Amino acid sequence: MTLYPKLIIDALATVTYAGTKKNLVDSEMIADTPSINGQKVKVVLLFPRDTDPFLKSTVKAAEAAIKYHCGQDIEVTIETEFKSKPRPEVEKLLPGVKNIIAVSSGKGGVGKSTVSANLAIALARLGYKVGLLDTDIFGPSMPKMFHVEDARPYAVNVDGRDLICPIEQYGVKLLSIGFFVNPDTATLWRGGMATSALKQLIADADWGELDYFILDTPPGTSDIHLTLLQTLSITGAIIVSTPQQVALADARKGIDMYRNEKVNVPILGLIENMAWFTPAELPENKYYIFGKEGCKKLAEEMNVPLLAQIPIVQSICESGDEGAPAATKVDTMTGQAFINLAQAVVTVVNRRNKEIPKTKIVGVN
């Protein structure tokens, strides 16, 4: 059979691209006229981005269609191009971000997300450029805490790449999977889907120039944490715990994860949340309902700074539920507590950067 370009294009017109539910021709995915040299055919297909989930299956289908319609003995080469520039290599992600801080906890329910939100806002109040990524794919809470549940990020083109534009609230750039899923429906994803979504929120977003990039991590030690360690050079980790022994036992595991010899992420310090209860009508009284200074003792044992002791105050919980975290009210006792925390974090990060080399990204095995 004599080959000519229209024959090849007609064959490609029988292949449906799952991304548009149209064939390759109608989807305008044939980047150039097919090249023919005897029985050798070369086709260039244009995809939206290099992370297209349908890329491999589409290429195989296109090759099979050409052979089926034009001859099995044809030597087919299919090259790919992308409308959006490829994602940078891992080592070159987020070039405008100076410090990446993981806020972590060994167990849930210790107020880690509350601390993350208030720390980010307090750093912004101090004049720093701040980004906050809610990395809890299965239980995102930041959209509600920032009162932006109805916000929907849009795409912007930056240097030839289509990037997600973070939502800005209280001076903080914010992204969460909660912006892209139904808040009333459980996220039933396997681990691979969750980590892929997380990588998109990191690498395919327009974070721009940031002094501090706060990662609100899920509780425990999971593949989400491993993905973060394999994707970003984390400046340091902050461990949040409550004073009781069961929480401290899990906090030790969180510390051990970051101090593992294959990870080597510095522990910037510990935060003791729910350190004591102070009733609004008795502001001078302290009731240690979860134990006294357990996190302070752990910090001394682990030889890391205790960055703050945050009391249980009803307004902290209420302000988070209302979408106006305590740090937005700097004239209150709790607001000032988070400003003090932010100042302590700035101090330990500056000291860490002077004394310790940049953290190496964990290799993928």
N, C-alpha and C positions, 0 to 999 in steps of 0.2 A: 504493500500500500504506500502510495506517495503521501508524505506528510506535508501539511501546510497549516498556518496558524489558526484559521477558522475551525479546522477539524479539532484542534486541541481545545479551543475555547468552547466549542459545542460540548465536548466531553466534560469540561469543568462546569458547564451549566447544569449538569445532572447532579452535582454535589451540593448538598444543603449545609450551610454554616449554621451551627446551633445558636450562635450568638445573636443572629438576626432572623432565623427561621426562613431565610431566603437562600437562593443558590449563590455560588461564588461570583457569578457575573453580575447579578442584580445587587449583590452586596458590595460591588465595586472593589473586590479584593484582588483582582488580577493587576499587578502593578505595572506590567509592561507587556508588549507583544511577545508571545512565546518564542523562544529561540530554537531553531531546528537546524541540526547538522547531520544529514543522513538519517540514521535511525536513533539519533540522540536528541532528546527534547529537554529543554530547561524552562521552568516556569517560576516566576517570582510572585509569591502571594503576600498581600499586605494585611497584617493583623492590627487590631487596635493597640495592643501592648505586648511586651515580651512575656508577661505573666498570664496570657490568655489561656483559660482552662481547656479550650477546645482546639488548641494549636496542633497538638500531636495527632489527634484523631482526624482533624481536617486534612492535614498533610497526607496521611495514609489513604484517606478516602479519595483525594485528588489523584494520587499516584495510581490507585487501583482503577479509577474511572478512565484515565488516559489509556492504560493497558487494555482495559476491557473494550473500549470503543475504537482504539487505533491499532491494537496489536500487542500480544504478550511479549514479543521479542524486542520491544522498544526499551531503550535505556532512558529512564526518567530521572531527572534531577529537579527537586523542588527547593528553592531558597525562600527565606522569609525576611520580610521587612516589617517595620512597625511605625504606625502613625505617631505614637508616643515614644520618646527615646527610652532605651532600656534602663531599668533600675540600676543605680550605681552599685559597685561592689560593696560588700559589707563594711570593709575598712573605710569607705569613703561616704558612708551615710551620715546625714546631719552635720555637714561641715560647719554650719553656723552655730552649733550648740556647744557651749563651753563646759557645762557641768551636767552630768546625768546622775540623778539620785533615785535609788530604789527605796521606796517606803514599804517595809515588809513586816510580816508577823508570822509566828509559828502556827497560830490558830485563828479562827474567825471570832468575831464578836468583841474584839478588844478596842475597836474604834480606829482602826488603821485608815479607813477611807475618810473619816472625819478629820484625822490629823493631816492626811495628804491634802485635802481640800483647803484646810485652814493654813497650812504651811505655804501652799502655792499662793494663796491670796495675800498672806502676810509678806512674802517676798516681793510680790508686786507692789504692795503698799510702801515697801522700802525703796522702790524705784528700779527694781530689776526687771528684765524681760523674762517672763516665765511661761512655760508650757506645762500642761498636765495631761498625761495619758492614762486613762482608765484601762488597765490591762486585764481586768477581771471579765473575761469573755462571757462567762456563764451567770454572773451576778453583777452587772454594771450598776453603779449607784450615782455616778457623778452628774448625769443629766438632771436628776432630781435635786441633788444637793446644790447645784448651781442655778436651779430654776429655769432650765432650758430644755425640758423634756420634749417640747414640740419643735425644737430647732432641727433643721435638716442641712447638713453641710453640702456645699456645692463644689464643683470641680473648677480649677483654674489651670491655665496653661503657663507653665514656668520653664523657660529654656527648652521648649519642645516636649515637655512631659506634662501629662494631665495629672494634676495633684489634687487631693482633698484639701479644702480650705477649713482649718479648725474653727470652731465656734469661739468667739471671744466674750468673756463675761468677767467682771470684776478685775479687769486688767490681765486676765490669764487666758492663754490659748488652750482650748480644751477639745479633746477627741475621746470618744467612747463608742464601743460597739452598740451601746444603747441608742445611738442616733439612727441606727440602720436596721433594728429589729423591732418587732411588736413588743412593747413593754409588758403586755398581759400574757404573752406566750413564752413557754419555756424554750430555751435554746438547746435543742437536741442535736448537738454536733459531736462528731468524733474528734479526737485530739488533733489530727492533721488539719481539719477544717478550722479549728480554733486558732492554731498557731499560724496558719496561712492568713487568716483575718487580722491577727495581731501584727504580722509583718507588714501588711498593707497599711495599717494605721500608723506604723513607724516610717516606712520607707516611701510610701506613696502619698504623703501629706506635706503640705507647704508649711513646715514649722518655722522656717526662716532663721533669724538671729535670736538666740536665746541665751541668757546668762545661766538659767537653771531649767532643766527638763525633769519634772517629777514623774516617776512611774509609780502609780498606785497598784501594787501587785495583789493577786489573790492570796488568800491564806494558805499556809502550808508550804510544801516544796514540790512543785509539779513541773510538767513539761512546759508550761507557760514561762516559769522562771528560767528553765534551760534555754528556751527560745530567746529570751531577753539577753541572757549571758552570751549566746552565740551570735547575736545580732548587733549588740551595742557595747561600747567600751564604757562600763558603768564607773563613774567617779567614786561612788561609795554607797553603802547601804545604811539605812536608819531602821532600827528594829523597834516596833511598838509592842508593848505588853502591859498587862494589868498586874497588880502586885501579888495576886494569889499564886500558889505554887504550881497549879496545873498549867497556868498560862506561861509561867517562867520556864517550865520544863520544855514547852514547845518553842519558846523564844530561843532557848539554847540550840535547838535544832536549826532554827533559822540562821543563827550566827554561824553554826558549823557549816551550813551550806555555802555561805559566802567566803568563809575562811578555808574551805577545802583547797588543797594544794593545786588542783586543776582549775580552780576558779579565781582565787586570790583577789576578791573584791574587798577593799578596806571597809571595816565597820566604822562609820562616822560617829555613832553614838546610839544610846537607847533613850526611848521616851516612855515614861511611866504614865499611862493614861488611867483615868479613874483612880487617881492616887488617894483621894479622900472625898468625902461628901461634905459640902458646905450648904446648909439651908439658906435661902435668900433672906429670911428674917433674922438669921444669926450668922452674919458674914464672917465673924471671927472664929467660929467653931469649926473643928475638923473631926469628922467621924471616919475612921479607917475601916470601912465595911468589907473591903477585900484584902485586908492585911496591911501592914505598915512597911513602906520602903523596901518591898521585895525587889523591885527593879533596880533601885539604887544599890542594893547589895550585890545583885547580879552584875551590874556595871563595874563595880569594884573588883568582883571576882574575875571578870573577863578582861579587865584592864582597858575599858573603853569609857568615854565620857557619858555622863547622864545629862542629856540635853535639856530635859524639861520634866516637870511633874505637873500633869494637867488634872485638876480636880473634876469630880462629877458635879456639874451645875446644870440644872434643868434647862436653862436657856441654850446650852450648847446643842443638846439634842433637838430642841424645838427649832432653833435657827437653821440647823441642817435640814430638817424636814420641810421647813418653809422656803428653802432655797436661798437663804441669806446667812451663810456660815458666820460663826462668831468673829472671825478675823475681819469681817467687813465693818465691825463696830469697834474701832480702836479705842474709844473712850470708855469701854467697859473693862471689868477685871479679866474676863476670859479673852476678850479681844487683845488686851495688852499681853496676856500670857502667850498668845501665839505670835505676836510681834517679837517678844523676847526669844521665843523658840527660833524664829527665822534669823534673828541676829546671831544666835548661837550656831546655827547651821552654817551661816556665812563664814563665821570664824573658823570652824573646824574644816570646812572645805578649803579655805585659803591655806590653812596649815598643812592639810593633806597634800595639796598641789605643790607646795614648796618642798615637802620632805619625801614624797613617794612618787615614783615614775607613773606615767599613764597606765591604767589598767589594760591588760591585753584581752582581746575577745577570745572566748573559749572556743577551741577548735571543734569541728564537727567530726565525730567518729561514726 
